Amino acid sequence: MDIVVVLFCLILTGPTTLLVTAVSTGAPAKSDSFTPQDNYLLDCGATNQTTLPDKRVFLSDQNSTKFLSYSGRDIQVSVPSADVPLPIYRSAKVFVSDATYSFHMARPGWHWVRLHFYPVNNNEFNLQHSKFTVTLDTLVLLHEFSINDAKWFVKEYLVNVTTERFSLKFSPVKGSSAFINAIEVVSAPDILIADSGSALFPVAQQSGLSKYSYETVYRLNCGGPVISSQNDTLGRTWGSDGSFLKPGLAAKNVSVAPNIVSYPDGGSPLIAPPSVYASAIEMENANVTTPNFNVTWNLDIDSSFTYLVRLHFCDIVSKSLNDLYFNVYIGGKMAISGLDLSTETGGLAMAYYKDFIVNTSMVSPPLTVQVGPMNENTGMKNAILNGLEVLKINNSVNSLDGEFGVDGKTASNPTRGTVAAVGFAMMFGAFVGLGAMAVKWRKRPQDWRKRNSFSSWLLPLHAGDSSFMSSKTSLGSRKSNFYSSTTGLGRYFSFAELQEATKNWDPNAVIGVGGFGNVYIGEIDDGTQVAVKRGNPQSEQGINEFQTEIQMLSKLRHRHLVSLIGYCDENSEMILVYEFMSNGPLRDHLYGKNLPSLSWKQRLEICIGAARGLHYLHTGAAQGIIHRDVKTTNILLDDNFIAKMADFGLSKDAPTTEQTHVSTAVKGSFGYLDPEYFRKQQLTDKSDVYSFGVVLLEVLCARPALNPALPREQVNLAEWAMQWKRKGLLDKIIDPILAGVINPESMKKFAEAAEKCLAEYGVDRPTMGDVLWNLEYALQLQEASSQGKAEDENKVFAAAASPATVTPAPAAASTSDNRPISSPEESKNPAEVQVIDEHSGTAMFAQFAALNGR
C-alpha cells in the first residue's frame, strides 16, 4: 500500500527568484550502503517490540518511556486489528498535556524524523478530532494539527541536527489531546542535500541549502510500481505517479532490469535506488510524424511555501548516445532546455538527478512538472522522467506548517504573508546580480522593454476587445487620451505628466508604502488631487498584486469602492492613478494619529458605507469577489467621510455556483484572519465577513486588532471583546469618548452584528447584506434616540424661556449627541438623509447598470 503524506500548511509569499537549480550530485560516495549512527525507532503505546517486514525493530512503549518527559496520565490505546499496512499503527500513545521525547545524538548532520499517525478507535478519546502542535527545539513541524479522518499516514522530515540533544515536543490544544503511533529519528547521509547551487534567473551562485529543514510532500517512482521501505537504500517509500499524470493517455511506462542501471562518478544509490531509475515515463506514441506535446504531472501544493523539486533521470530508452534531447518545465517555466542525458552522464542507463528551488507563490496551482520534445530536428522525439520528489522548505519563522514559530513570533510583514526564509539567504547573490542587470536592462532595445512592461500583462485581459487594440495604436501624444470605456482602465497618463503631478516623485508626497512600491499624492489638470501608485519592478509580489488590482478595478464601479482613474505603462513603469481620499484610512481616525474623534453616528455611517462596498463585491459582479484583506487601513474616507473599500491586490473571484469555496494559500492580515480559512485554506465570502466583524470591534473600542504590548488575554481584540460581550459588559471596554453618548439599543444591535460576524464557522456567519441591514437598524435606533432627546430638550427650553428673548442655536453647530461635526452630511436633518437599501431590487439593478463606468 502506498504511503500517503498529508500536508496541512499556510501562507505566503516566497523569494523573488522563481527557480534555483542546485548542484545535482554530491561528493563521491565511499559506499553504496549507509549505517545510521543515530537510529531511534519507537512503537509508542505498544506492549511489545515490533519488527517490520524490512527487519527494522521498533521499541515497545515501556522501553520508549526512557526518552519521554511527561507528567500527565499514562495512556496507551490499541486495537487487535485495523486496515493499516504496518503493526506500528495499531497502538498509540495519548497525551493530555505537553510531552517531550529527547534523544542523544551520536553525530551531527542530516536526520530523518518520521511521525506515524493512525487515530486508533477507543472509548475514551476521539483521536480523529485531537488537535495538537509538534515542535523541535527551534522548528515547527505541525501547528494545531488535526486528523479529521480515519486514515493512517506518515509525516516525513529531513532536519540538519546541530546539537547533542534532540527534542520532539507534543503540545495538545487546550481541552484536546495529542497522540503518536510511532516515531523514527534516524541519521541520513550528508550527500542527500547539496549546499550550493545556481539560480536560473538571474544567474548567480547560491549557497546555504543545508541550513534549512525539509518536509517530504511527494516521492514518486515514475512509470513503476510502489517501492516500499524494505527495497529502498534509506527506508524511504516511493509512490506510484499514475494518479498525478494529466492526461494519462499522453504517457506510457517503460522499464528495464535494475541491475542495468549504473551511477556516474559522485553518484550514489543513496540518492535513489536502482529500481527508481530502472523505470520511467516516456511520451506515448501519438501516431504523428512530429509529436509535439508535453507529459504533465499535476501536484497540489501550498503556494505560501518554497519547495525543493528533485527530478530523477536515466536514459533507458535510447539505443545510442546523443539521440535523446528534451525540455523540462516546472510551473510552466523552462527549467532545462535540450537536456542530453548521455552527455551529462557519459553513457546510457546512467543515474542523474537535478534539484530546483521553486517559489510557488509565482506559480498558479497546481504545481506542474512537464517533459516534452525539442522543436529542433535533433534525435528522436521523446522525453522521459524516472522519479520525482517535492520537499517543502521551512519559512522565515522556521516553520513547516503555518505562520507561527516555536516562540510564537510571526513573519516580519504579516500583511503580505510570509516571505520564505530561504529567499533571503539564498537569493542575496541574485539581488547583487539584479544591480548589474538593471544597467543592461536600460540599454536594451526599446521594443524589448516594452514587451516586458505593464501592458504586456494587461493585454490578455482585453484580447478580444478590438476597440482596445485600435485605441492603443493611435495614442499619438497620449496626453488626455482615454481607452474605450469597455476596458475599464480609464485615462492614459504619460510618465512626464505623473512626474510633474508628484513634483518629480517628491518623497514628501508619499502617503502610503506597500509591497508594490509607494503611493504619492499628486495634482493633475486643474488641480484635481489624485493618488498615484507607482510599482516597484523589483517586487514580484507587487507585480502580482498590481495585476490582481487592475483586473478587479477594471470591472468594478461603486460609490463605496475606490475608483481607478487611469494608468501609465510607459517603458518599464507600472503606475495606477486613483481618486484621492483626503481623510485617509479609517484607522487614523480611531487611534494613533491624534485626529478629532468620530461621533458614534459617523462611525455607524462609515461602517454602513464599507458594508455596502463589500456587499457589492460579494453580489454585484457577474461572479462575486472576495476582498481577502478587510481591515481599517483599507477603508478610506473622502472629503465628506464617505467610506470606500480599497486595496484589491489580494482579492479573489468567489466560488462558482458549483463550488463551496476557493482553495488557496492563506493571505491577509493577522488579527483579521478568518480562523476557518486559516485552518482549512478554503476561502469564502464569509472570510470577509469575519474580518469585517473585527473592524466593527475596532470602531467600537478604538484599539488595534492585535496589540502585543497588552496583557496576554487582551492582545487579540476579537477574543477579548467577545469575552466581555458574553458577560454583558461590553460597554466597559468601548472607546471612552463614546461613553454615555451611544444609545444602548443601538450599541446592542451593533455588538450583535459583530458577534455574528465572528462566529467560528463560516456557515454560521451572516451575509454582508444581513450585516448591512443590522447596521442600518443600529443607525436608525441612534438617530431616533438623538432626535427624541433633542425634542425633549427643546420643549423644556421653550417652556423656560420667553419667546421674545429666545434665539435658537444654529442648526449646524453640533450634532444631536453634542459631538463636533466632522462631515457636512452630519449637519443634515435625519429626515433628509436618504437610507438606501442596497439589497433591494431597484438599488441592485442600478448597481448592475453602473458596471460600465461612470
C-alpha positions, 0 to 999 in steps of 0.5 A: 500500500502506498504511503500517503503524506498529508500536508496541512500548511499556510501562507505566503509569499516566497523569494523573488527568484522563481527557480534555483537549480542546485548542484545535482550530485554530491561528493563521491560516495565511499559506499553504496550502503549507509549505517545510521549512527543515530537510529531511534525507532519507537512503537509508542503505546505498544506492549511489545517490540515490533519488527517490520517486514524490512527487519527494522525493530521498533521499541515497545512503549515501556522501553520508549518511556526512557526518552519521554518527559511527561507528567500527565496520565499514562495512556496507551490505546490499541486495537487487535486489528485495523486496515493499516499496512504496518503493526506500528499503527495499531497502538498509540500513545495519548497525551493530555498535556505537553510531552517531550521525547529527547534523544542523544545524538551520536553525530551531527548532520542530516536526520530523518524524523518520521511521525506515524499517525493512525487515530486508533478507535477507543472509548475514551478519546476521539483521536480523529478530532485531537488537535495538537502542535509538534515542535523541535527545539527551534522548528515547527513541524505541525501547528494545531494539527488535526486528523479529521479522518480515519486514515493512517499516514506518515509525516516525513522530515529531513532536519540538519541536527546541530546539537547533542540533544534532540527534542520532539515536543507534543503540545495538545490544544487546550481541552484536546489531546495529542497522540503518536503511533510511532516515531523514527529519528534516524541519521541520513547521509550528508550527500542527500542535500547539496549546499550550493547551487545556481539560480536560473534567473538571474544567474548567480551562485547560491549557497546555504541549502543545508541550513534549512529543514525539509518536509517530504510532500511527494516521492514518486517512482515514475512509470513503476510500481510502489517501492516500499521501505524494505527495497529502498537504500534509506527506508524511504517509500516511493509512490506510484505517479499514475494518479498525478499524470494529466492526461494519462493517455499522453504517457506510457511506462517503460522499464528495464532490469535494475541491475542495468542501471549504473551511477556516474562518478559522485553518484550514489544509490543513496540518492535513489535506488536502482529500481527508481531509475530502472523505470520511467515515463516516456511520451506515448506514441501519438501516431504523428510524424512530429509529436509535439506535446508535453507529459504533465504531472499535476501536484497540489501544493501550498503556494505560501511555501518554497519547495525543493523539486528533485527530478530523477533521470536515466536514459533507458530508452535510447539505443545510442548516445546523443539521440535523446534531447528534451525540455523540462518545465516546472510551473510552466517555466523552462527549467532545462532546455535540450537536456542530453542525458548521455552527455551529462552522464557519459553513457546510457542507463546512467543515474542523474538527478537535478534539484530546483528551488521553486517559489510557488507563490509565482506559480498558479496551482497546481504545481506542474512538472512537464517533459516534452520534445525539442522543436529542433530536428535533433534525435528522436522525439521523446522525453522521459522522467524516472522519479520525482520528489517535492520537499517543502522548505521551512519559512522565515519563522522556521516553520513547516506548517503555518505562520507561527514559530516555536516562540510564537513570533510571526513573519516580519510583514504579516500583511503580505504573508510570509516571505520564505526564509530561504529567499533571503539567504539564498537569493542575496547573490541574485539581488547583487546580480539584479544591480548589474542587470538593471544597467543592461536592462536600460540599454536594451532595445526599446521594443524589448522593454516594452514587451516586458512592461505593464501592458504586456500583462494587461493585454490578455485581459482585453484580447478580444476587445478590438476597440482596445487594440485600435485605441492603443495604436493611435495614442499619438501624444497620449496626453488626455487620451482615454481607452474605450470605456469597455476596458475599464482602465480609464485615462492614459497618463504619460510618465512626464505628466505623473512626474510633474503631478508628484513634483518629480516623485517628491518623497514628501508626497508619499502617503502610503508604502506597500509591497508594490512600491509607494503611493504619492499624492499628486495634482493633475489638470486643474488641480484635481488631487489624485493618488498615484501608485507607482510599482516597484519592478523589483517586487514580484509580489507587487507585480502580482498584486498590481495585476490582481488590482487592475483586473478587479478595478477594471470591472468594478464601479461603486460609490463605496469602492475606490475608483481607478482613474487611469494608468501609465505603462510607459517603458518599464513603469507600472503606475495606477492613478486613483481618486484621492481620499483626503481623510485617509484610512479609517484607522487614523481616525480611531487611534494613533494619529491624534485626529478629532474623534468620530461621533458614534453616528459617523462611525455607524455611517462609515461602517454602513458605507464599507458594508455596502462596498463589500456587499457589492463585491460579494453580489454585484459582479457577474461572479462575486469577489472576495476582498481577502484583506478587510481591515481599517487601513483599507477603508478610506474616507473622502472629503465628506467621510464617505467610506470606500473599500480599497486595496484589491491586490489580494482579492479573489473571484468567489466560488462558482455556483458549483463550488463551496469555496476557493482553495488557496494559500492563506493571505491577509492580515493577522488579527483579521484572519478568518480562523476557518480559512486559516485552518482549512485554506478554503476561502469564502465570502464569509472570510470577509465577513469575519474580518469585517466583524473585527473592524466593527470591534475596532470602531467600537473600542478604538484599539488595534486588532492585535496589540502585543504590548497588552496583557496576554488575554487582551492582545487579540481584540476579537477574543477579548471583546467577545469575552466581555460581550458574553458577560454583558459588559461590553460597554466597559471596554468601548472607546471612552469618548463614546461613553454615555453618548451611544444609545444602548439599543443601538450599541446592542444591535451593533455588538450583535452584528459583530458577534455574528460576524465572528462566529467560528464557522463560516456557515454560521456567519451572516451575509454582508447584506444581513450585516448591512441591514443590522447596521442600518437598524443600529443607525436608525435606533441612534438617530431616533434616540438623538432626535427624541432627546433633542425634542425633549430638550427643546420643549423644556427650553421653550417652556423656560424661556420667553419667546421674545428673548429666545434665539435658537442655536444654529442648526449646524453647530453640533450634532444631536449627541453634542459631538463636533461635526466632522462631515457636512452630511452630519449637519443634515436633518435625519429626515433628509438623509436618504437610507438606501437599501442596497439589497433591494431590487431597484438599488441592485439593478442600478448597481448592475447598470453602473458596471460600465463606468461612470 
